[in-house]
Amino acid sequence: MSHDEATSRIAEMAALLADVQRNVPNDVGAMLSEIIDSATRALPGAQYAGVTVASRGGEVRSIAATNPIAAALDEIQERERQGPCLEAAWEDHVVRVDDLTTESRWPRYSRSALRESPVRSIVSFRLFVDQSTLGALNFYAEEPGAFDDDAVELGFVFATHAALAWGMMRRDEQFRSALASRDIIGQAKGMLMERFAVDAVRAFDLLKKLSQDTNTPVTRIAEQIVEKGTAQHER
């Protein structure tokens, strides 16, 4: 890929990221799929791509993939508890596999991947790591040695764009969730105020006490109160 072509591809990804900033989508998976689809077409040597999310407990999920092969390789990593995507996220910012047939870092993963897929080359980039989960952007190819140093450098740029988009979408998702929780708690407080003739502070104290007594999140207690109140009203 020429310098001009690489610049054009980066500009396309930047435009996609700017669109995410202007209009944060409701479907995180769909937006990530669009991002990695663009990145796969742009990255020299890449045939498939996927975004892997894993928990510290060992659960591995493919939340976006351009091909079922990418999702299948995530399933192998969960089963074998090892692989390049996990190492990229937990240990290194980037992991490159030039040829799975000679790869020795993850023997169980390599054997299974060779048996169950045509993939021979992999390059994985860390997207994020937080308290409980990790994320990695992974590119795959059926040819050995598909990703040279230039491809890795360009992949870093795409991974940065994907990480920024992921972060914006996660923050928006958390904000929407917080608003929804606030609304349901407000409805439950209103019902308690009416039912027991108490003020807003006392109503929230009742919610907290129910939460503590039952070891249930306040939001869930509020949902139960609203659901029960709505059902009684409809009778």
N, C-alpha and C positions, 0 to 999 in steps of 0.2 A: 504494500500500500504506500502510495506516495505521500509526501508531507501535506499536499493540498487535500488529498482524499481524507487523511486522518483529521485534518483541521475541520473539514466539512462534517465528518461523523461526530466529532466532539461538539460542534455547533448544534447539530440535530439533538444530541442528548441534552445540551444546555437549554434548548428551546422547550424540550419536553419537561425538564425540571421547572422551568419558569411557568409552564402551564399548570403544573402541580401546585406551585405557590399561589397562583391566581384562583384556581378552582380545585381545592382539595377533594378528591373523590371519596365516595362512601365505601367503595369496594377496594380495599388495600391490595388484595390478591390480583385483581384485574389491572390495577395501575402498575404493579410490579411486573406483571406479565408483559405489558406493553413496553416497559423500560428494558427488560432483558431481551425481548424480541428484537428491539432496535440495536441493542449492544451486540447480540449474536450476529446480526447481519453486518455489523461494522468491524468486529474483531477478526483480523486475519487468522484463518485456520479453524475458527469456531464453527461447530455444527449444531450443538445443543447448549442450552444454559438453564440454570435453575437457581432459586434462592432457598437455602437451607436454614431452618431455625431449629435449634436444639436446646433442651433444658439441661441444667447441671445434673439432673437425675438420670440422663441418658436418653430421654425421648427425642427422636429426630423427626421433623416434619418437612415436607416439601411444600412451600406455600405458593410457589410460582415455578412453572417449568414450560419450556418451549416444546418439549417432546416427552412422551412417557418414559423414555430411557433415562432422562435426568431424574425423574421421580423414583424410578426403580433403583437407581444408584443410592439415593437417600435411604430407601428401605434397607438396602444392604448395609449401609453404615449403622443404622439403628440396630440391626440384627447382630452385626459383628462388633459393635461398640468401638469402631476405629475407622479411619479414612482421612483423605486429604481435606475435605470440607471441615471436619471437626478440628483437625490440626490447625487449619488456617484461622479458624475463629478463636480457639483456645490458646494456641501456642505462638503462631507466626501470623504476620499480616498477609503473607502470600505463600502459597505452596504450589509448586509445579511438578507434574509427573510427565516425564518425556515418553515413557513406555511402560505400561502396566506389566508387560511380560517380564521385565527385568526389575520391577519395583520391589524393594525389600522392607520398606518402612512399616507397612500394614499388611502382613502376609495373608491374614484371613480375608480382609477386604479385597485385596488384589485377586486372590483365587476366585472369589465369588463374582467379582465384577467381570473378570475374563470369561467366566463360565456363563454368565447371565446377560452380558451386553457386548456390543461390538466396539465399545470405547477403548482407546489405547492411550490417549493424551488427555490430561486434565490440568487446569490452572484454577486455583481457588483464592478468593480474596475475602478478608474479614470485612464485614459491614458494620457490625456493632457487637458490643458485649455489655450487658447490664447485670444486675444482681442475680438474676435467675435464668437468663437465656442468652444465646449467642446467635449470630446470623452470618452467613457467608454467601457470596456470589460465586457461582461455579460455571466454568465453560468446559465443554467436552468436544473431543474429536475422535474419529475412528482411525486416523492415521497417526503413527508414532511421530514424535518430534514436531507436532503441529504448531506449538506456541514458542516462538523465539523471543529474544529479549525485547524487541520492539512491540510484539503483541502483549507481553506482560506489562510494559510501560503504559500502553494504551488501555489495557484492562484496568489498571489502577485508576485511571481517569473515570472510566465507566462505573467502577465500584464506588468511587467517591460520589458521583451523581446519584447512584442507587441508594447509597447510605443517607444522603441528604433528603431524598424523596421519602424514604422509609421513615426517617425521623419526623418529617413534617406531617406525614399521614398518621403516625402513632400519636403525636401530640394532639392533632385534631380529634382523633378517635377518643383519647382520654378526656379531652374537653367536652365532647358530646356526651360521654358517659357521665361526667361530673354534673353536667346540666340536667341530664335525665334523673340522676340520683337526687339532686336538689329538688326537682319538681315532685317526685314521688314522696319524698319526705315531707314536703310542704302540704301535699294532699292529706297524708296520714295525720299530720299535726292538726290540720283543720277538722278532721273527723273526730279526733280525740278531744279537741277544744269544745266541739259541739256536744259530744256524748257526755263528757264529764264536767262541763262548765268550768274549764280551766283556761289560763292564758297560754300564749305560745311557748314561754319558757318552761312552764310546768308540763305542757304536752310533750316537748322534746325530752324532758327528764324522764317521762314515762316511757318514751321510745328507747332511751338509753338503758333504762332498768330492764325492760323486756329483752333487750339485746344481751345484756350481761347475764341475766338469769338463764337464758336459753342458749348462750354461746352462739348467737346468730348475728350476722352483720345488721347494722341499723337499717340499711337500705332494704334488705330482705324482709325485716320485720315490717317496714313501712309498706312494702308491696303486699304482704299478707293482709294487713289492715285494710288497704284500699280495695283489694280483691274481695274480701269478705263484706266490706261496706257496700261495694257495688252490687254484689250478688243479692244482698238483703234488700237493697233499694229496688232491684228489678223484680222481686217477688210480688 
